[in-house]
Each structure stands twice: as C-alpha cells, then as structure tokens.
Amino acid sequence: MSSPSGSNVSACPIVLIPGLACSPRLFAPQLPVLWRHGSICIASPTRHASIAALAAAILEEAPPRFILMGLSMGGYISFEILRQAPHRVAALAILDSSARADTEESRENRQRMIALAAQGKLTLATELSFPRSVHPQAASDATLRQLVLAMAEDTGSDAYIRQQTAIAARPDARAGLAAIACPTLIIVGDSDALTPPALAEEMHGLIPRSELAIIPRCGHLSTLEQPELVNQVLQQWLARLP
C-alpha cells in the first residue's frame, strides 16, 4: 500500500466516500471547509456488491491523484482503494471505521436488515439501526433521525442490499496497514458503538505516522453529530499536509 510522497499534497482534489445508506448529505457540514482546499468529488458506492468492485468503480471516476476520506463503509472501501492503487492516494482520512472483517454477529444482523429491505421496509431497517449509530443523547434528536432516514431514501433498497452484502464479505485489511505511507488521519466518536475507539486506536497503532482524533460526545455519524469539531480537526490536518 505504499504511496509516493508528493510536494503538493494539500492541493490535490478530495474524494469523499459515504457510509452505508448514506448520501452526500453525510458530508454537507464539511463542504464549506473542504472546498477551500480544492475540488471535491463525492463517490456513489451503490452499484456493486463487493468492496473490491466498489473501490474499482470509484478509481475509474476519481482524479489521477487525490486526498481520500471515507466514513464507516467509506473507510472499508478506502483501504481497498489503497490496495488497488496506492500511488493515487496522496493523503487518507478514515472516519468511524475499522480495518477488521465483519464479525459473525454483525453478518447475521446484516442479513436481517437485508431481509427487511427486500420486503420494502428500508425505513424500518434504518430506524432500528439509528439508536446505535449516534451518541445516546442524540438518539432522541428528531432532526438527525429524519436526516438519516432521508439519506437511506436517497440510497434506495437495492443499493442498500448491495452495500450490506459488500460490507458483510469485506476482507480484513489490517495486514496492509503498515505499508500505508501517505499522511493519515483517523477520526472516531468517543461513544461510537458500531466502530468503537479501540478499533481506531488499533488502526492508529498499525499505520505509520498516523494521527488519531477522538471526538467527544459523539457516536458513529461524527460528521453530522459534531460537525464543528470534525471540521476543526480536518481543517488543521489539511493545513499540515505538505
């Protein structure tokens, strides 16, 4: 996964990869900050049912070299992009994600969510997942809940099923983390129940010279739950790039 150093990393375009059942709305609070650093591309990881195919499709449409940012499923895809084309990634930001493969318990739960979506009950599947996706204090936030439901509607049942299928079969990426040579930032909410801080700390320990930021009072959807804090971390990290 080695990546050649570049003298103008901070001027590279930024490619954003949303998480499961998420749309560009996931990064809406970050766009004014990221826009200052150059062009922005938001990937649509919806057309394939494997992490490898999703990564390859994004690479087909991405700029020749770019700063890569992925949240949750976007992080899984980001590691695969680095495996397929490390020379194209100038810098990497992983938000609320993991380098591990899915657990058996998680795979079983995904099958239940897939079954609901196949029955036309994507809204129910999203509502069932919402409480664990956010900080406990945000579980009653009606505005945030409606935004999450709207993103699921943006995604649609067919794409949601493909995404869940891809995530359930994702490979363990830990063996390749030591070869990541580009500047890397890892962000996680302190109360992320889906990809806890321990998993972020594991990635931080395996990726050379990586930086770790733990966002307080925050669950899995850090870009929406604590946008100002996430923006501050991203802005400072981008400013430190070569």
N, C-alpha and C positions, 0 to 999 in steps of 0.2 A: 504493500500500500504506500510505498514511498512516493513523495511528491517533490518535484524540483522546486528550489527556492526561487522567488521572483522579487525583483526590485520594486515593483509597483503593485503589491497585492491589494492594497486598500482601494485601488481604482478599478478593480475587477467588478463585473456585474454580480448581483446577488441572486441566487436561485433559492426559493423557499419551497419546502415540501410539507404540506399539511399532514395531520394525523388522520386516523380512522374516522370516517363520517364527518370530516371537517372540510371546509371550503376556504377560499381566500379570506373570508370573514375572520378566520382564526388569527390572521396577521394584520388585520386592519389597524389596530392601535400602533403597530410598529412601522407602518409605511412612511409616515412623515419623517421619522428618524432615519430609516434606511435609505430613503430617497435622496438624502443629502450626500450619500456616498456613491451614487451612480445608479445605473439602470437596475430594475428589479424584474425578475421573472417568477411567477408563482406556478409551480408544476401542478398538473392534474393527475394524481396517481389513482386512476379509476378504471383503466381499460384492460388491465391484466390481472391474473390470479396467482402470480408468483412475485416475490420480491425481486428476483433477477430480471424478470421481464419488465417490471415497473421501472427499475433502475435503467435498463437499456433504453426504454422509451423516453425517459427524461433526458438521457445523454444525447439522444438523437436531436432533440429540440433545444438543448442548452447551448449557451455561448461556448466558444473554444476553451476558455478558462474562466472560472467563476468562484465566488465565495458561496459555500453551500451551508444552508441552515435547514434543519429538519426537526419537527416536534413529534414525539412518540413514534408512530409508524413512519413518519418522515425521517426519523433517526435510523430506523432499520434499513430503509432504502438508501440513506446516505452512506452507511457502511458498505453497502453493496456497490454503490457508485464508486467509492474509493477502491474497492477490489477490482472493478472492471476498468476504471480509467483514472488511476491516482494522479497522473500528470496534469489532469484538467482541473483539479480541485486546489485552489490557491489558499483557502482557509476554510475551517469547518466549525460550525456551531451546532451542538446537539442539545436539544431541549426536552426534558422529561421523557427520557427514552432508556433503552437498555441494549447491551451488546449480547445478551443471552438469548437462547432459543426459548420458545414458549414452554411453560410447564404443562403437565398433563391436565391439571385442574383448569388452567386457562383455556386449553384447547377444548375441553368439554363445555365450558361456558360459552366459548365462541360458537360451537355447534348449536347450542340453544338459541343464541342470538340470530344465527343464520336461519334457523327454522322459523323464528318469528318473522324475520324479514321476508322469507319466501312465502309466508302466509299473508303478506301485505300489512304487517304490523311493525314496520320500521320505527314508527313513533314510539310504540310501546318498548321496543328494544332499547331505544335511545333514552327514554325516561328511566328504565330500570338501571341503566349504566350511569346515569347522571350523578347520583349521590357519591359514588366512589371516584368520580372524575374531578371533583372540586374539593376545596377545603371545607371541613364540616360547617363552618359559619356561612359558606356560600351555597350550601345545599338548599336553602330556602330563598335564594335570590331568583325571583321570577323573571327578571330581565335576562339574566345569564342563562337560565333554563330555556327561555324562548329562543335565544341566540343559538344555543346548542341544537335545539330542535330544527331551527331554520337551516343550519349547516347540514344536518342529516337529510333534510328535504332537498337541499342543493345536490347532495351526493346521489341520492336515489337508492332504491333497494338492490338493484342489480349490481351496481358498483360497490355497495356496502358488502354484499356477499362475496364479491371477488376480493375485496380488501381483507375481510376476515379470513378467507381461505389462505391468502398470501401470508398474513401475519402468523397464522397457526403453524404454517410449514416453514417459517423463516429459519435460516441456519444460525448457529452460534458464531458470532463474529469476534469473540474475544481473542482467538489465536492471531488475528491480523492486526490488533490494535497497536502493538509495539512498533509496527512498521509505518505508522502514520507520522509523516514528517512535517506536515503543514501546521500552521498555528491553529490550535483547537481550543474551543470554549465549551464547557459543559454547564448547563443550567438545569436546576431542579427545584421544585417547590418543596419546602420543608415538611409538608404534610401530604405529599404525593403518595396516594395509596396504590396506584397502579404500577408505577416505576419509582420505588422509594429512593431516598437519598443514598442508601447503601449501594444501590446499583450505579448511581452517578459517581460515587466515590471509587467504586471498582474500576470504572472506565478511566477516571482521572489517574488512578494508580498505574494503569496499563498503557496509556497514551503519553509518550514522552513530551515533556514541557507543556502539557495541557493546563488550562485554568479551570477552576471549579467555582461556581457561584450558586449558593443556596438561597432561594427567595423566601423570606419569612411570610407567614400567614397565607400560604399558597398551596394549592393542590396540583393536579396534573395539567390543567389548562392554564399554565402560567402566563401566556401572552394575553389572555383575557382577564384572568383573576387579578393580576398585579402588573398591569401594562406599564405603569410609570417606572417601577423598579426594574422590570425586564429591559425596558428601553434604555435606562441608565447604564445597565451592565453591557448591553450590546453596543451602545454608543462609545463607551470607554474602551471596550475591546477593539472595535473598529479603528478607533483613533490610535491605538498602539500597533496596528499592523504596519509592516514595512511600507 
